[in-house]
Amino acid sequence: MAGENVKYKTKNYLYMKYCFNILIILSGVVFFESCKEEPVGQQPLDDTPPGKIANVTSRSIAGGAVFHYSLPADEDLLCVKAVYSIDGETEVESKASAFVDSLQIQGFGDTIPYTVRLIAVDKSRNESEPHVETIKPLIPDVLSISETLGVIPDFGGMLATWSNPSRAEISVNIEVEDHNKEYVPKESFYSSMADGKGSIRGLDTIPFYIRTYIQDHWGNRSRLRYDTIVPIYETEFDKMKFAKITTPGDIPPYSSDYDIHRIWDGNRGSDPCYSSPGGTGIWPQSVSFDLGVVGKISRIRLYQRLGSNNIMAFGEGNPRSFEVWGCVNFNPVLEGWGQWIKLMDCESVKPSGFPFGQISIEDEEVAKNGEDFINDPGNPPVRYLRILVKRTWADGSNFQIGEVDIFGDNRPSVLQ
């Protein structure tokens, strides 16, 4: 009886699995059919092509062109399409609906002449005679951005910077020569920031032979750039040595569970974090702590409070504008800022530039991975740090910090 039960359950399972697979296949067919570009309603069936588009003018843009034209008078006109090739081999299409009189094409990687065919298409998929236009794109973004690319030694690695005023979607790709004298990928920075930068850290202070290029999402690449980089020594300060100090004028925490120790507890971005109280009427607000060792600061990496699903990124009380001050010898009874030296003016930058409350994937990544704020190497060594928050992303009356990493050089030989 038990054996028959097992057989029944097995057959029942196989039958259900069969039905489930059939359901998936049918769903896929329905999805495929729904994705076809078909107008709604009764489809006309004729073989009469639409009229040819007329009065065509073109304007060159970076890596492409914009066409303006007069549409044919056909009642069943569906769209106008441009047919062209960006690599000399594969044809691609760009389309504009019958409700507009312009069409833009992009993706060219140089400024040589290209031939474009402009074709009217009706709802029966009949095509007009093509209007042939020759364009000469302006310098594409991938090339103009590459002219601004700079790669320099940095603390613990290298720093790449570039200018992208049109906010084109690009990647900056860095390769490093290995022991076989071959270049292998090291890092790629995907960005649409107007003023982009990307750092590679954790490298030894030996020469690195690198090559760099920029690529757009059409696959166009800039010329290869070659550099030799010798990173500057850098280490991360040991957070086990950090400690709270009481400074006259600093704001108390929201509660003991949200005190300053939260910025070095390793819990990046998650609650509980450091938070000052709101509604005190005190602004700007500051907080201080002891590094436990004297050293020259190279950079500070600040992690935002993120909240559930990164909802607080570039929002809430995350610092937008703040200053970093430091000193070697701290007197807890002295009021004011007389014993402190300003090290840094810091501005948090939202990569997308979106309005408050809107964030992109790149925004989330930057908030999650921390923002680096660079210290002038000419500034003196310090042991104590004081952060003065002047503005938050929500322009509220309190501020929050998820975590802080401190980098620099605290070797005794450097401080002599």
C-alpha positions in Angstrom: 0.0 0.0 0.0 2.8 2.3 0.9 4.5 1.5 -2.5 1.3 2.3 -4.4 1.1 5.6 -2.5 4.6 6.5 -3.5 3.9 5.6 -7.2 0.7 7.7 -7.1 2.6 10.7 -5.6 5.4 10.3 -8.1 3.0 10.2 -11.1 1.1 13.1 -9.7 4.3 15.1 -9.2 5.5 14.3 -12.8 2.1 15.3 -14.2 2.1 18.6 -12.3 5.7 19.2 -13.4 4.6 18.5 -17.0 1.7 21.0 -16.7 4.0 23.6 -15.1 6.5 23.3 -18.0 3.7 23.6 -20.6 2.4 26.7 -18.7 5.9 28.3 -18.9 6.2 27.6 -22.6 2.8 29.1 -23.3 3.6 32.1 -21.1 6.8 32.6 -23.1 4.9 32.4 -26.4 2.4 35.0 -25.1 5.2 37.2 -23.8 7.1 36.9 -27.2 4.0 37.8 -29.1 3.2 40.7 -26.8 6.7 42.1 -27.4 6.2 42.4 -31.1 5.9 45.9 -32.4 2.3 45.6 -33.6 -0.3 48.4 -33.6 -3.5 47.7 -31.6 -6.7 46.8 -33.5 -7.5 45.5 -36.9 -4.4 45.2 -39.1 -4.6 46.6 -42.6 -3.4 44.2 -45.3 -2.1 46.0 -48.4 1.1 46.1 -50.4 1.1 49.8 -51.2 4.2 51.4 -49.8 4.0 54.9 -48.2 5.3 58.0 -49.8 8.9 59.0 -49.5 9.9 61.5 -46.7 10.9 64.9 -48.0 12.6 68.2 -47.1 15.3 66.4 -45.1 17.8 68.4 -43.2 20.5 67.1 -40.9 22.5 68.5 -38.0 25.7 66.8 -36.8 26.1 66.1 -33.1 28.8 64.3 -31.1 28.9 60.8 -32.5 25.8 61.1 -34.5 23.2 63.4 -36.2 19.7 64.7 -35.9 17.3 64.6 -38.9 14.3 66.8 -39.6 11.9 66.0 -42.4 8.3 66.2 -43.8 6.3 63.1 -43.4 4.3 61.5 -46.2 0.5 62.0 -46.1 -0.3 58.2 -45.8 -3.0 57.6 -43.2 -1.5 54.2 -42.2 2.0 55.6 -41.6 3.6 53.8 -38.7 7.1 55.2 -38.3 10.3 56.5 -39.9 13.5 54.5 -39.5 17.1 55.3 -40.2 19.3 52.4 -41.4 23.0 52.7 -41.1 26.2 51.0 -39.9 28.5 52.2 -37.2 31.2 49.6 -37.8 31.1 49.3 -41.6 29.6 45.8 -41.3 26.5 45.4 -39.2 23.4 47.4 -40.0 21.4 48.9 -37.2 18.2 50.8 -37.1 16.8 53.8 -35.2 13.1 54.6 -35.3 10.8 57.6 -34.7 7.0 57.4 -34.5 4.7 59.0 -37.1 3.8 61.7 -34.6 7.1 63.5 -34.7 9.1 64.9 -37.6 12.6 64.3 -36.3 14.9 61.4 -35.6 18.3 61.1 -33.8 21.0 58.6 -34.4 24.2 58.0 -32.3 27.0 55.5 -31.8 29.6 56.5 -34.3 33.1 56.4 -33.0 34.8 58.9 -35.4 34.2 61.8 -37.6 34.3 60.2 -41.1 31.4 60.4 -43.5 28.6 57.8 -43.1 25.6 57.0 -45.3 22.2 56.8 -43.7 18.9 55.7 -45.4 15.7 57.2 -44.1 12.7 55.1 -44.8 8.9 55.5 -44.1 7.1 52.4 -42.9 3.4 51.8 -42.8 1.3 49.6 -40.6 1.4 46.8 -43.1 5.2 46.9 -42.9 5.5 48.3 -46.4 8.6 50.5 -46.9 9.0 53.6 -48.9 11.9 54.4 -51.2 14.8 55.4 -49.1 16.1 58.9 -48.8 19.8 58.7 -48.7 21.7 61.2 -46.5 25.5 61.5 -45.9 26.5 62.7 -42.4 29.7 63.6 -40.7 29.4 63.2 -36.9 31.1 65.6 -34.6 33.9 64.3 -32.3 32.2 61.5 -30.3 32.2 61.8 -26.5 34.4 58.7 -26.1 37.2 60.6 -27.9 36.7 64.1 -26.4 36.5 62.6 -22.9 39.8 60.7 -23.5 41.6 64.0 -24.1 40.8 65.1 -20.5 41.8 61.8 -18.9 44.5 62.1 -16.3 46.2 59.3 -14.3 48.5 60.2 -11.4 50.0 58.5 -8.4 47.8 58.5 -5.3 48.1 57.3 -1.7 48.0 53.5 -1.9 47.4 53.4 -5.6 46.5 55.7 -8.5 43.8 58.3 -9.3 42.1 58.7 -12.7 40.2 61.9 -13.5 38.2 62.9 -16.6 35.7 65.5 -17.8 32.4 64.5 -19.2 30.2 67.6 -19.6 27.5 65.9 -21.7 27.2 63.1 -19.0 27.7 60.4 -21.6 27.5 56.8 -20.2 31.1 55.6 -20.5 33.6 53.3 -18.8 37.2 54.1 -17.9 39.2 50.9 -18.1 42.6 50.5 -16.5 44.9 47.5 -17.2 48.2 46.6 -15.5 51.2 44.9 -17.0 51.7 41.5 -15.3 54.9 39.4 -15.0 54.4 38.1 -18.5 54.6 41.6 -19.9 50.9 41.4 -20.8 48.3 43.9 -19.8 45.4 42.5 -17.8 42.2 44.2 -16.6 42.6 45.9 -13.2 39.6 48.1 -12.8 36.7 49.6 -14.8 34.8 52.7 -13.7 31.3 53.1 -15.1 30.1 56.7 -14.8 28.0 59.5 -16.3 29.4 62.1 -13.9 30.3 65.5 -15.4 33.6 65.5 -13.4 34.5 61.9 -13.0 37.2 60.2 -10.9 38.1 56.7 -9.9 40.8 55.4 -7.5 42.6 52.1 -7.3 43.9 51.4 -3.8 45.8 48.8 -1.9 48.9 48.8 -4.2 52.5 48.6 -3.1 55.0 51.5 -3.5 56.6 50.0 -6.6 56.3 51.1 -10.3 53.2 49.9 -12.1 53.0 50.0 -15.9 49.4 50.7 -16.9 47.3 51.4 -19.9 44.0 53.1 -20.0 41.2 53.6 -22.5 37.6 54.9 -22.5 34.7 52.9 -24.0 31.1 53.9 -24.7 28.1 51.6 -24.6 28.2 51.1 -28.4 31.7 49.6 -28.0 33.7 52.5 -29.4 37.1 52.9 -27.8 39.6 55.7 -27.4 43.3 55.4 -28.1 45.3 53.5 -25.6 47.1 55.6 -23.0 50.3 54.4 -21.3 51.6 55.5 -17.9 54.0 54.4 -15.2 52.7 55.0 -11.7 54.5 54.7 -8.4 51.9 54.7 -5.6 52.4 56.8 -2.5 52.6 54.9 0.8 49.3 54.7 2.7 47.8 52.6 5.4 44.5 52.5 7.2 44.5 53.8 10.8 43.6 51.1 13.3 40.1 51.6 14.5 40.8 49.6 17.7 42.7 52.7 18.8 39.9 55.2 18.2 38.2 56.7 21.2 35.6 59.3 22.1 36.7 62.7 23.4 34.5 65.4 25.0 35.0 68.7 23.3 33.3 71.9 24.5 30.9 73.0 21.8 30.3 69.5 20.3 26.8 68.3 20.0 25.8 65.3 22.2 24.5 62.1 20.4 20.9 61.3 19.9 21.3 58.5 22.4 24.1 56.3 23.9 23.3 53.7 21.2 23.9 56.3 18.5 27.1 57.7 19.9 30.4 58.5 18.1 31.7 54.9 18.6 29.3 53.9 15.8 31.5 55.4 13.1 34.2 52.9 13.8 32.2 49.8 14.7 32.5 48.3 11.2 28.7 48.4 10.6 28.8 50.5 7.4 25.6 52.2 6.5 23.3 50.1 8.7 21.6 51.2 11.9 22.5 52.0 14.5 24.9 54.6 13.2 26.1 57.9 14.7 23.3 60.5 14.9 23.1 63.9 16.5 19.7 64.9 18.0 17.3 67.1 16.0 15.5 70.2 17.2 18.4 71.6 19.3 18.5 74.9 17.5 22.3 74.5 17.2 23.7 74.6 13.7 26.3 73.8 12.4 27.1 70.8 14.5 30.4 69.1 15.3 31.7 65.9 16.8 35.3 64.9 17.8 37.3 61.7 18.4 40.8 60.4 19.1 42.7 58.4 16.4 45.0 57.0 19.1 48.1 57.7 17.1 49.7 60.7 15.4 49.8 60.6 11.6 49.5 62.5 8.3 46.0 62.0 6.9 45.8 61.3 3.2 42.0 60.8 2.9 38.9 60.2 4.8 36.3 57.8 3.5 32.8 58.5 4.8 29.9 56.0 4.5 26.4 57.4 4.5 23.5 56.1 6.6 21.6 54.0 4.0 18.5 52.6 5.7 16.4 49.8 4.3 17.1 49.2 0.5 19.4 52.3 0.5 16.4 54.6 0.8 18.5 57.2 2.8 21.3 57.5 0.3 22.0 61.1 -0.4 19.1 62.0 1.9 18.2 62.2 5.6 21.0 63.6 7.8 23.8 62.4 5.6 26.5 65.2 5.4 26.5 67.2 2.2 28.9 70.0 3.2 31.3 69.6 6.1 34.8 70.5 7.4 37.5 68.4 9.0 39.7 69.9 11.6 42.6 68.3 13.5 45.2 68.8 16.2 48.2 66.9 17.8 47.6 68.0 21.4 44.1 68.2 22.7 43.0 70.2 25.8 39.5 69.1 26.9 38.8 72.3 28.8 39.6 74.8 26.0 36.5 76.1 24.2 36.3 77.3 20.6 38.5 76.3 17.7 41.8 77.9 18.7 43.6 74.6 19.2 42.3 73.1 16.0 43.7 73.4 12.4 41.3 73.1 9.4 42.4 70.3 7.2 39.7 69.9 4.7 36.6 71.5 3.1 34.4 68.6 2.0 31.5 68.5 -0.4 29.5 65.2 -1.0 28.7 64.9 -4.7 25.7 63.0 -6.1 27.0 61.3 -9.3 23.6 61.4 -11.2 22.9 65.1 -10.3 19.2 64.0 -9.8 16.9 66.2 -7.7 16.6 65.4 -4.0 14.7 62.2 -3.4 15.7 60.6 -6.7 18.8 58.3 -6.9 20.4 56.2 -9.6 22.2 52.9 -9.4 25.5 54.8 -9.5 24.3 57.0 -6.6 23.6 53.9 -4.5 27.0 52.3 -5.3 28.9 55.5 -4.3 26.9 55.8 -1.1 27.4 52.1 -0.3 31.1 52.0 -1.0 31.9 55.4 0.7 33.1 58.7 -0.6 36.7 59.7 -0.4 37.7 63.2 0.7 41.3 64.0 0.1 43.6 65.9 2.5 46.3 68.3 1.3 49.6 66.5 1.8 51.1 69.8 3.0 48.8 69.7 6.1 50.5 68.8 9.4 50.2 65.5 11.3 47.3 65.2 13.7 46.0 62.8 16.4 42.5 64.2 17.1 39.9 64.9 14.5 36.8 67.1 14.6 34.1 67.0 12.0 31.9 70.1 11.5 28.8 69.5 9.5 27.4 72.6 7.8 24.7 71.1 5.6 22.9 67.8 5.2 21.2 66.3 2.1 17.8 66.8 3.7 18.7 70.3 5.1 17.5 69.1 8.5 18.6 69.9 12.0 20.7 66.9 12.7 23.3 64.8 10.9 24.2 61.1 10.8 27.3 59.1 9.7 27.4 55.4 9.0 31.1 54.8 9.2 34.4 56.5 8.7 37.7 55.1 7.5 40.9 57.1 8.0 43.9 56.6 5.7 47.4 58.1 5.7 50.9 57.6 7.0 51.5 57.1 10.7 55.0 55.6 10.5 57.3 57.1 13.2 59.9 58.0 10.6 57.5 60.3 8.8 56.7 62.3 11.9 60.3 63.1 12.8 
